[in-house]
Amino acid sequence: MSLSEQSAPVVGPDDGTVPADRRRVGRLPSLTGLRFPAAFLVFVFHASLPFPEIRLLADDGAAHKYNQVVGQIGALGVTFFFVLSGFVLTWSARDGDSATSFWRRRFVKIMPNYVVAWILAMVLYVGAKATLFQSLGSLFMLQVWTPYFTSHLPVNPPSWSLAVEAVFYLAFPLIYLGVRRIPAQRLKFWIIGAIVAVAATPLITTLLVPAGPEVMAHADGTSPIHYWFAYILPIPRLLDFGLGILVARAVMLGRWRDIGMLWSGLLVAASYVVCFFVPYLYGLRVVFLVPAVMLTAAAAIADNEGRFTLFRNRAMVWLGEISFAFYMVHYIVLAFTRKLLGPDLFSTPAGFAIIAGQAVLTLLVSWALYAGVERPITRRWSVSRRKTAAARM
């Protein structure tokens, strides 16, 4: 299977020709820079959880308020990542690239960090607490296919989203070729349809999926099975990824109305306020979707047109480059440092100071993982030796 554009003609709106691809740049540094704030949002969320293995703050009013305020901020970061993934993969797709080459690059990019993080989690804090089923399920990215809460968040809890991304990567060559066949003037209908489908997912979940007897604490009494189906299960989340692909195509073909990064950022902030006033399953994903799309497209357009953004400077791009490693190790740092500190809880000022230190330590560990594992392995193994030798001839 090839990702070649020639196999999927797109009819233009007026004269029946293929609209010009408006990409002027290959890399999108602002989107790279935006990856770190998204990963940091997930860190902030996990640092607030009341789980004994990571909890630091004593149960006072300030700590309770903090936990409430950041209670869904991790879901915002994850939704942004899923949309971003579809957008960037589509933007960077090139003629003649095969599905196997694409899968190789994704495997080499993702798996080394994933496996190293799994080993660190098992050694530093999980130990015998996870069953063999949970441990192997997490290692082989199968944890997202079970509705049981303790099974899809074992060992290194953030890794569930990488298991979902693995499904995205397997499906991308086929989805991309399908999207390439959509006439440019019809892209907006597909985009609207994807948004409506995401918005309908919580309703479909509550109407058709058996809830079971258990409920999740601090989640509006939501069933963990409903949470799994609407938020964790890869099939519904393919809609987020597919929307990123559709929007990238619309931007590339000049079929997107850009509102700019400022207004997009304000829309993201407003969506976070809204999430507290809607049912839990809607607040996890639905309200963030359109703002995440608008911000992703705005950043790409700004880069493509050479306009200034806050996320394109060297520091933000560097942080973005290590953001995957940061995402993979942050929970491990939270859990291991909590283990070293002992069982005592801390006052809010002391707890926040420790969390700040955990963030710095996570940054250092992720830098080491990026420099020592991710970057050298990606450079060495992303392209087969045969292709490398052919390119040098």
Summary of the structure (lengths in Angstrom):
residues: 393
radius of gyration: 21.2
end to end distance: 25.6
largest distance: 70.9
contacts: 1284
relative contact order: 0.17
helix: 73%
strand: 1%
